[in-house]
Amino acid sequence: MQKTHKKQKRICVITGSRAEYGLLYWLMKAMEEDPDIDFKLIVTGAHLSPEFGLTVREIENDGFVIDSKVEMLLSSDTDAGITKSTGLGLIGFADAYKQIEPDMIVVLGDRYEILPPVIAALFFKIPVAHMYGGERTEGLIDEGIRHTVTKMSHIHLAATHEYHKRVIQLGEQPGNVFTVGSIGLENIRKLELLSKEDLEKSLDFEFGTRNLLVTFHPVTLEKNTSREQFENILKVLDQQPDTKIIFTKANADNNGRIINTMIDAYAMAHPEKAKAFTTMGVERYLSTLQYVDAVVGNSSSGIIEVPSFHIGTVNIGDRQKGRLKPKSVIDCEPDQESIRCAIKRVYEKDFQGMIADLVNPYGDGKTSRTIIEILKNINLNELIKKEFFDIDFDV
């Protein structure tokens, strides 16, 4: 009797930025190798921009076949520019879906680049699997985008149980919400990180007595605060004795170019102690975390991945307000005195002792396999017509 083979699910992953791709890498690899999945890939956003490192080349160098490139990023980080970029993305994804005909799409996070593919999927009646709904970042446009994407998605892959509960609070069916941990920790578990000597050669940078990695992005729900806040950071960094600094540049957010211009100017004026990178790549970024004392700025990485290296994070301002934070994260205001006190706290003996045995609350780094089993076994035919889940409580 001839065996019948289960039809492959055509699952399409969408990536729009370097940081997001670094998180998705192992999931994409596992999908590519799984015989039950017809893996497709769409690349968009900053990946296709020379200004942001043309990181599409990194994806191609890693051996992935890109099924569609959706150009959407204008050379403007104003409100109008980003709004128009989002509109261009919507047009581009209509063409991409018509060509690829995916059974499902997978998106991660809350940046504006993922809004167009999810809106287009709604009209194409394509189920959406969304990674990392239920989180809170109250200083960002991303907050509204994240919850909007949750309402247009059908499968919800949350990082922690707290976030899992919040997705259900938004009216999503509990049977379609899963706690999977943070996929970023998988890189830490699987990558062979560089030695200090090899990393210094690769970065053309020599580590000093003290070392800080600085990653700062605009707080997109505030108006024109990027310059003042980053000036405060630079002034405090100037006062740190015997300290070397590695900067990674801002993403394609409103006013991100202001920060990047200031980084370039500072690195040029202080070549003996500072080095700037448009993109470091996952291997070099994680390798660097082995040899710095703390990460300073407002990146989600400082809250999710950095604690696994048992170093401090100086989290400045409101960009990450609302996230679940390990005890290695030191929150501070974006003024000079607060930043100065927070960096000082990093080096205090009791703080160092407290984080030495830290257990990262974002999981164990075995997320990809869990996600793939969920996506392979879920019945897509029952997802499109969503029923709102009401919670019984008195308002």
Secondary structure, DSSP 8 states (H G I E B T S, - for coil): --------EEEEEEE-SHHHHHHHHHHHHHHHH-TTEEEEEEEEGGGG-GGGT-THHHHHHTT---SEEE----S--SHHHHHHHHHHHHHHHHHHHHHH--SEEEEES--GGGHHHHHHHHHHT--EEEESTT---TTSTHHHHHHHHHHH-SEEEESSHHHHHHHHHTT--GGGEEE---THHHHHHHS----HHHHHHHHT----SEEEEEE----TTSSS-HHHHHHHHHHHHHT-TTEEEEEE---SSTTHHHHHHHHHHHHHH-TTTEEEES---HHHHHHHHTT-SEEEE--THHHHTGGGGT-EEEEETTTTTTS---TTEEEE-SSHHHHHHHHHHHT-HHHHHHHTT---TT--S-HHHHHHHHHHHS-GGGTSS----------
